[in-house]
């Protein structure tokens, strides 16, 4: 949301109804390649930027706020 209270819709490459749980290094390799292929780094949800944190990726990843 901007300082004016506006929202931006962008980059639907990360939109998903799947639940992705990163549990090991093999998962990181598989999903990292997929995320790089279908999403733009500047518009990725934080949990998609650093898969080594092993955060769950789900429909909630589609909505996040960038304050920068």
Sine and cosine of phi, psi and omega as CSV:
sin_phi,cos_phi,sin_psi,cos_psi,sin_omega,cos_omega
0.00,0.00,0.73,-0.68,0.00,-1.00
-0.98,0.19,0.09,-1.00,0.04,-1.00
-0.90,0.43,-0.30,0.95,0.03,-1.00
-1.00,-0.01,0.04,1.00,-0.01,-1.00
0.99,0.17,0.37,0.93,-0.01,-1.00
-0.99,-0.17,0.49,-0.87,0.07,-1.00
-0.94,-0.35,0.45,-0.90,0.07,-1.00
-0.88,-0.47,0.69,-0.72,0.11,-0.99
-0.97,-0.24,0.80,-0.61,-0.03,-1.00
-0.40,-0.92,0.37,-0.93,0.15,-0.99
0.66,0.75,1.00,0.09,0.00,-1.00
-1.00,0.07,0.19,0.98,0.04,-1.00
-0.90,0.44,-0.39,0.92,-0.01,-1.00
-0.99,-0.12,-0.04,1.00,-0.01,-1.00
-0.89,0.45,0.72,-0.69,-0.05,-1.00
-0.46,-0.89,0.44,-0.90,0.18,-0.98
-0.93,-0.38,-0.04,1.00,0.03,-1.00
-0.99,0.17,0.39,-0.92,0.14,-0.99
-0.94,-0.34,0.88,-0.47,-0.02,-1.00
-0.94,-0.35,0.88,-0.47,0.04,-1.00
-0.94,-0.35,0.88,-0.48,0.03,-1.00
-1.00,0.08,0.88,-0.47,-0.04,-1.00
-0.86,-0.50,-0.30,0.95,-0.04,-1.00
-0.44,-0.90,0.05,-1.00,-0.05,-1.00
-0.92,0.39,-0.49,0.87,0.05,-1.00
-0.89,0.45,-0.69,0.72,0.05,-1.00
-0.86,0.51,-0.68,0.74,-0.01,-1.00
-0.85,0.52,-0.72,0.70,0.01,-1.00
-0.88,0.47,-0.69,0.72,-0.02,-1.00
-0.90,0.43,-0.78,0.63,-0.10,-1.00
-0.98,0.22,-0.50,0.87,0.04,-1.00
-0.88,0.47,-0.69,0.72,0.02,-1.00
-0.90,0.44,-0.68,0.73,0.00,-1.00
-0.91,0.42,-0.70,0.71,-0.01,-1.00
-0.90,0.44,-0.67,0.74,0.02,-1.00
-0.90,0.44,-0.54,0.84,-0.04,-1.00
-0.96,0.27,-0.58,0.81,-0.16,-0.99
-0.93,-0.36,-0.07,1.00,-0.02,-1.00
-0.77,-0.63,0.30,-0.95,0.05,-1.00
-0.98,-0.20,0.78,-0.62,-0.08,-1.00
-0.78,0.62,-0.69,0.73,-0.06,-1.00
-0.90,0.44,-0.35,0.94,-0.06,-1.00
-0.91,-0.42,0.21,0.98,0.01,-1.00
-0.98,0.21,0.57,-0.82,0.14,-0.99
-0.91,0.42,0.51,-0.86,-0.05,-1.00
-0.80,0.59,-0.61,0.79,-0.02,-1.00
-0.94,0.35,-0.23,0.97,0.07,-1.00
-1.00,-0.02,-0.27,0.96,-0.02,-1.00
-0.98,0.18,-0.56,0.83,-0.03,-1.00
-0.76,-0.65,1.00,0.03,-0.04,-1.00
-0.93,0.36,-0.31,0.95,0.01,-1.00
-0.93,0.37,-0.27,0.96,0.10,-1.00
-0.96,0.26,-0.24,0.97,0.05,-1.00
0.84,0.55,0.64,0.77,0.07,-1.00
-0.99,0.11,0.55,-0.83,0.01,-1.00
-0.93,0.37,0.68,-0.73,0.07,-1.00
-0.95,-0.32,0.84,-0.54,-0.02,-1.00
-0.50,-0.87,-0.28,-0.96,-0.03,-1.00
-0.87,0.49,-0.38,0.92,0.02,-1.00
-0.94,0.34,-0.33,0.94,0.03,-1.00
-0.94,0.35,-0.29,0.96,-0.02,-1.00
-0.96,0.26,-0.32,0.95,-0.06,-1.00
-0.81,-0.58,0.89,-0.45,0.06,-1.00
-0.43,-0.90,0.33,-0.94,-0.09,-1.00
-0.94,-0.34,0.76,-0.64,0.08,-1.00
-0.94,-0.34,0.92,-0.38,-0.06,-1.00
-1.00,0.04,0.04,1.00,-0.06,-1.00
-0.99,-0.11,0.00,0.00,0.00,0.00
